[in-house]
Amino acid sequence: MTKLVYIGIALILLGIILTIIGTIPAPPSKIRGGGIVMIGPIPIIFGSDLASLRIVIVLAIVLMLLWLIYILLTGSNFW
């Protein structure tokens, strides 16, 4: 057999082991998060708690300002 066959078998076994380890229950934890969807210059913001929502709002403002600076510097006829 070639080296690639041995490497393939080792990777399959590693995948099986990692899958088994992944089924072990973890202690409960609180997951928080947020996100932003930019449709042109208009943000759609969502979040699971107030702290992550504040971070996403700041990110949305920064992205809108960067978009505005880009439009003004490139002389685009967006307006």
C-alpha positions in Angstrom: 0.0 0.0 0.0 1.1 3.5 -0.6 1.6 6.3 2.0 -1.7 7.9 0.9 -3.7 4.9 1.8 -2.2 4.9 5.3 -2.8 8.7 5.6 -6.4 8.2 4.5 -7.1 5.4 7.0 -5.5 7.5 9.8 -7.7 10.5 8.9 -10.8 8.3 8.9 -10.0 6.9 12.3 -9.2 10.4 13.6 -12.6 11.6 12.3 -14.4 8.7 14.1 -12.5 9.5 17.3 -13.4 13.2 17.1 -17.0 12.4 16.4 -17.2 10.2 19.5 -15.5 12.9 21.6 -18.0 15.4 20.3 -21.0 13.4 21.6 -19.8 13.7 25.2 -22.1 16.2 26.9 -20.6 19.5 27.9 -21.6 21.5 31.0 -24.4 24.0 30.2 -23.2 27.5 29.2 -24.8 30.7 28.1 -24.3 31.5 24.5 -24.7 35.1 23.3 -24.4 36.6 19.9 -25.5 39.1 17.4 -25.3 39.8 13.8 -25.7 42.4 11.1 -27.0 42.1 7.6 -26.0 45.1 5.3 -28.4 45.6 2.4 -26.6 48.5 0.7 -26.1 51.1 3.3 -29.1 49.9 5.4 -28.3 47.6 8.3 -30.5 44.9 9.8 -29.4 44.2 13.3 -30.2 41.4 15.7 -28.8 40.1 18.9 -29.5 37.8 21.8 -28.6 40.2 24.6 -28.0 43.9 25.1 -24.2 43.7 25.3 -23.8 41.9 22.0 -26.5 44.2 20.4 -24.5 47.3 21.4 -21.4 45.9 19.8 -23.3 45.1 16.6 -24.8 48.6 16.5 -21.3 50.2 16.8 -20.2 47.9 14.0 -23.1 48.9 11.8 -22.4 52.6 12.3 -18.7 52.0 11.4 -19.7 50.1 8.3 -22.1 52.8 7.2 -19.5 55.5 7.7 -16.9 53.4 5.7 -19.5 53.0 2.9 -20.2 56.7 2.9 -16.5 57.6 2.8 -16.0 55.1 -0.1 -18.9 56.6 -2.1 -17.6 60.2 -1.5 -13.9 59.4 -2.4 -14.7 57.4 -5.5 -17.1 59.9 -6.9 -19.7 57.3 -7.5 -23.1 58.4 -8.8 -25.0 56.5 -6.1 -27.1 59.5 -5.1 
